[in-house]
């Protein structure tokens, strides 16, 4: 009997010891799992690997790239920089020079005549290079040949044009990746498709994500932008609300919702949102544009003036033209009833050679409303609306 009890106690002790060891080991593993560094995204998701693989083995000319693409090219700069004198040309300086041209297609054309580019790689947030993206899309001498989650690739015409069928071949690259990366690839591709007005293709990808993951804030936000581009503002606000129900502070969804409220004429609601965004992101150029646009529509001219002055100071510090911003500032002062300030800023705008013919004509016609004392000829001037304050619906 004593032997049996001893054996039972030994078994119980052994069992308790094993359970304790497994518990401690399990806690240790859980702690390691929680604190481990996140796995880096695959190159196909985080670099323009797919776009670069579409380039011919023998380039027909130098590769133009924006600043967002530079980190992906520096590792093999001897190859990509050979056409620019890689041994002497500092890639950062070249990228900064190139990047400034992505917002001024006419300047880009000057560079193209100098280097005769064979391909153009545009990586990162499309809002940063939207003017050049739209210019290349409408230019017969350039063809969009590939899109991946990070970039667009254009090649000099003639070249095989990108089509929606290309999407499936890109998604096949992610077939063996995690479900999370497969969803992220679709969302990022959908985001890029919106900037080239491929809205149905974008919505198909987003539907695939939302069917598998109804709580994807990014997918709901991109869907809000897609509805907005179709003028479906009720659906846009509903999609943004779905994202905000998951996280009330998710900024891209707030941006999409503000744009939708603005388009619906609900300026007070839009202004409540952009005020929050402006406080949280005072250095974000797209937020500043959006807040200025909404403040103008809501007749909150003093807020609009503050934002525009911030933008002008930042642009001047970066040696960027400010003529168009001066026009908006003139409009804001006109709305406030300060004729003298409105007149001065419109005159300053006309000294900027970078403003378009349409905006120059707008400023000249606006100046005709003043007399020799810089006072309005009519008490409530009806200024025509210029074109710049057109912030994109959102960004990731």
C-alpha positions, 0 to 999 in steps of 0.5 A: 500500500505504501509503495502504491501511494508513493508511486501515485504521489510520484506520478502526480508530482511528475505530471504537475511538473510537466504541466508547469514546464509546459505552461512556462514554456507556452508563456515564454513562446507567447511572449516571444511571439508577441515581442518578435520583430515583424516579418518584413514584407516580401519584395514583390509587395514592397518593391517594384520588382514586378515592374522592373522584371517587365523591362527588356534585357537590353534597355532602349534608353535610360530609366527615369525614376522618381524619388520614391523609386530611388531606394529600390535602385540604389542597390544596383546603381551601377546598372541603373545609373550607367546612362547618367555617369554612375561613377560621378552622378550622385543618385540622390541629387539626380532623383531630387532633380527628376522628382521635381519634374513629376509635378511639372510635365513640361519640365519633364519633357525638357529632360526627356529631350536631353536623355531620351528615356527608354522607360519611366518608373513611378513608385510610392504615393501617386498623389506625389506624381499625379501630373506626370502620371496623367501626362504620360497616360495621355501621351501617344509616345508613351505606353503604360506597360505594367502596374504592381503594388508599388509602382507604374511602369511606362515604356516608350511607344510602341510597346505592349500596353497594360490591360486588365488581364495583366492583373491576374498575372501579377496576382499569381506572383502572390499565390504562394504568399500569406493571405495577409499579403494577398489581400494587401497586394489587391488593396495596393493594386486597387489604389493604383487603378483608381488613379488611372480611372480603372474603377471597375477593375479596382472594385473587383479586387476590393470585393475579393478582399472584403468577401474574405475580410469584412473588417479590412479598413483599407479595403473599405476606404479604397471602396469609398474612394471608388464610389466617390470617383463614380459620383456615388457619394452616399455609397462613398460615405457609407463605405468610409463609415464602415472603416470608421466603425472599426477605427474612428481615427483611421485617417484615410477613411476620414479623408474619404468621408470629408471629400464625400461630404464636400461633394454632397455640399455638406461643407460644415460636416466636411469642415469638422473632419478637416479641422481634426486632420489639420491639427493632427497632420499640419505638415501633410500637403494633401491635408492642407489642400483638402482643408483649404478647399473645404474651408473656402466652401464653408466660408471659413476664409480666415482658416483658409488664409492660415492654411494657404500661408502655411503652404506658400511658406513651405513651397517657397522653402522648397523652391517650388512655384507659388503662383496658383496658391497666391491666386487662392489666397487672393480669393480667400481675402476677397471672401473675407472682404479685404480688397487690398490684400486680394489685389496684392496677391493676385498681382503677385500670382501674375508674376509667376511664369509657371501658372497655366494660361487658364489660371492667368486669365482667371487672375487677370479677370479678377483684377478687373473688378478693382478700381484705382484704389484697389477696392472692389467695383462690386460689393460681393465679387463673384470670383470664378473657381480655379482648378487646383483645390482638388485633393484626391479622395484618400491615400493609404 
